[in-house]
């Protein structure tokens, strides 16, 4: 497999002004547009939790689109690499 096409899966928690600003739908549209899979949801503590799977280029493009959204203000991101889910076929909002 070409290294640029290797799949990775990250769990990311976004802190800042991330709820009530269209974050989940921005993430959804960006991920679907790039062919990434996973899910995104608001968490009880005001953060947004996302699992995203794709090659590194796809993931980087999704993050850039989220960060470029005018109403979203990300203070920090906690990110960890987690196992790839081979059977997953789409990205969803939870």
C-alpha positions as CSV (number, residue, x, y, z in Angstrom):
1,X,0.0,0.0,0.0
2,X,1.2,3.5,-0.9
3,X,2.1,5.2,2.4
4,X,0.0,8.3,1.5
5,X,-3.1,6.1,1.3
6,X,-2.5,4.3,4.7
7,X,-5.6,4.8,7.0
8,X,-5.3,6.4,10.4
9,X,-8.0,7.0,13.0
10,X,-7.8,9.7,15.6
11,X,-10.0,10.6,18.5
12,X,-10.0,14.4,18.9
13,X,-11.5,16.6,21.6
14,X,-11.9,20.3,20.6
15,X,-12.0,23.0,23.3
16,X,-13.0,26.6,22.8
17,X,-16.1,28.1,21.1
18,X,-17.1,24.9,19.5
19,X,-20.8,24.3,20.4
20,X,-23.6,26.2,18.8
21,X,-21.5,27.5,16.0
22,X,-22.1,24.8,13.3
23,X,-19.0,22.8,14.2
24,X,-20.6,19.3,13.8
25,X,-22.1,20.1,10.4
26,X,-18.9,21.8,9.2
27,X,-17.0,18.6,10.2
28,X,-19.6,16.4,8.6
29,X,-19.6,18.3,5.3
30,X,-15.8,18.5,5.3
31,X,-15.3,14.8,6.1
32,X,-17.9,13.7,3.5
33,X,-16.3,15.9,0.9
34,X,-12.8,14.4,1.6
35,X,-14.0,10.8,1.9
36,X,-13.1,10.5,5.5
37,X,-15.2,8.4,7.9
38,X,-16.0,8.6,11.6
39,X,-18.4,10.7,13.7
40,X,-18.7,13.9,15.6
41,X,-20.8,14.9,18.7
42,X,-21.2,17.6,21.3
43,X,-20.2,16.5,24.7
44,X,-21.8,17.5,28.0
45,X,-18.8,19.6,29.1
46,X,-19.0,22.1,26.2
47,X,-16.3,20.3,24.1
48,X,-16.8,18.5,20.8
49,X,-15.6,14.9,20.4
50,X,-14.7,13.5,17.0
51,X,-13.3,10.3,15.7
52,X,-12.0,10.6,12.2
53,X,-10.5,8.0,9.9
54,X,-8.8,8.5,6.6
55,X,-5.3,9.1,5.2
56,X,-3.3,11.9,6.6
57,X,-4.1,14.2,3.7
58,X,-7.8,13.7,4.1
59,X,-7.6,14.3,7.9
60,X,-5.5,17.5,7.5
61,X,-8.0,18.9,4.9
62,X,-10.9,18.3,7.2
63,X,-9.2,20.0,10.1
64,X,-8.3,22.9,8.0
65,X,-11.9,23.4,6.8
66,X,-13.1,23.3,10.4
67,X,-10.4,25.7,11.6
68,X,-11.2,28.1,8.7
69,X,-14.9,28.4,9.6
70,X,-15.5,31.9,10.9
71,X,-17.7,31.2,13.9
72,X,-15.6,28.3,15.2
73,X,-12.8,29.3,17.7
74,X,-10.7,26.3,18.7
75,X,-8.5,26.9,21.7
76,X,-6.9,23.5,21.8
77,X,-7.2,20.0,20.5
78,X,-6.5,16.8,22.4
79,X,-5.6,14.1,19.9
80,X,-4.8,10.4,20.2
81,X,-4.3,7.7,17.6
82,X,-6.8,4.8,18.0
83,X,-7.4,1.6,16.0
84,X,-8.8,1.8,12.5
85,X,-12.3,0.5,12.0
86,X,-12.2,-1.4,8.7
87,X,-16.0,-1.8,8.4
88,X,-16.8,1.9,8.8
89,X,-18.2,3.4,5.6
90,X,-19.4,6.9,6.4
91,X,-19.1,10.0,8.6
92,X,-22.0,10.8,10.9
93,X,-23.2,13.4,13.4
94,X,-24.2,11.9,16.8
